[in-house]
Amino acid sequence: MKAILKNYRQSPRKVRLLADLVRGKKVTDALRTLSFVDKRASGPFIKVINSAVANAKTTGRAVETLKIAKVAVDKGMTYTRFMPRARGSASPINRRSSHITIELK
């Protein structure tokens, strides 16, 4: 079963730290691990895993046997803003977002 979170407003580099923590674990172990992690992306990550579990339940799968088969954190849309600098110049500010995809088996 699969669940996707699109346009999460945090850079993929920071979110991939959590993806590496849960990849290949059982769902219950992954949720327990994420509940103790002190990162901003842990809350949305838990929601995506719970959504994938709910999708699995609708097809009749047992929750205890589910494992996280695939976790992908891809680059989303980047908002570009500009900050005024000295002598009339400007420097860009890139506000990155990410797409989180979780697949269970």
C-alpha positions in Angstrom: 0.0 0.0 0.0 1.1 3.5 -0.7 0.7 7.0 0.7 2.0 10.3 -0.6 2.5 13.8 1.0 3.1 16.5 -1.6 4.6 20.0 -1.1 5.6 19.6 2.5 7.4 22.9 3.3 10.7 21.6 4.5 13.8 20.9 2.5 14.3 17.3 1.3 17.8 17.2 2.8 16.3 17.5 6.3 13.4 15.2 5.7 15.7 12.4 4.3 17.3 12.1 7.7 14.0 10.6 9.0 13.5 8.5 5.9 16.8 6.8 6.6 15.7 6.0 10.1 12.5 4.1 9.2 13.5 2.5 5.9 13.0 -1.3 6.1 11.5 -1.4 9.6 8.2 -2.8 10.8 5.4 -0.2 10.9 5.0 -0.4 14.7 8.8 0.0 15.2 8.9 3.0 12.8 6.1 4.8 14.5 7.7 4.2 17.9 11.0 5.5 16.7 9.5 8.6 15.1 7.6 9.5 18.2 10.9 10.0 20.1 12.8 11.9 17.3 13.2 15.6 17.9 12.7 16.8 14.3 10.0 19.0 12.8 9.3 16.5 10.0 8.5 13.6 12.4 4.8 14.7 12.8 4.0 14.7 9.1 6.0 11.5 8.6 3.9 9.7 11.2 0.7 11.0 9.5 1.9 9.6 6.1 2.7 6.2 7.7 -0.7 6.1 9.4 -2.4 6.9 6.0 -0.5 4.1 4.3 -1.6 1.7 7.2 -5.2 2.9 6.7 -5.0 2.2 3.0 -3.7 -1.3 3.8 -6.5 -2.0 6.3 -9.1 -1.2 3.6 -7.7 -4.0 1.5 -7.7 -6.5 4.4 -4.1 -6.6 5.4 -2.9 -7.2 9.0 -1.1 -4.3 10.5 1.3 -6.4 12.5 2.8 -7.9 9.4 3.4 -4.7 7.5 6.9 -3.4 6.8 8.1 -0.2 5.2 9.3 -1.3 1.8 10.1 2.0 0.2 10.6 5.5 1.4 11.3 8.3 -1.1 11.8 12.0 -0.3 11.8 13.9 -3.6 12.3 17.5 -4.4 9.2 19.6 -4.6 8.5 23.1 -5.8 10.9 25.8 -4.8 9.7 29.3 -4.1 12.3 32.0 -4.9 12.3 35.2 -2.9 14.8 38.0 -3.0 16.5 39.8 -0.1 17.7 43.3 -0.7 21.5 43.7 -0.2 24.0 46.5 -0.3 24.4 48.9 -3.3 21.0 48.0 -4.8 21.7 44.4 -5.4 19.6 41.4 -4.3 20.4 37.8 -3.3 18.0 34.9 -3.8 16.3 33.0 -1.0 15.1 29.5 -2.0 12.2 28.1 0.0 12.3 24.4 -0.7 9.6 21.8 -0.4 9.5 18.0 -0.6 7.3 15.1 -1.6 7.2 12.1 0.8 6.2 8.7 -0.6 5.9 5.6 1.6 5.2 2.1 0.3 4.3 -0.8 2.6 4.5 -4.5 1.9 
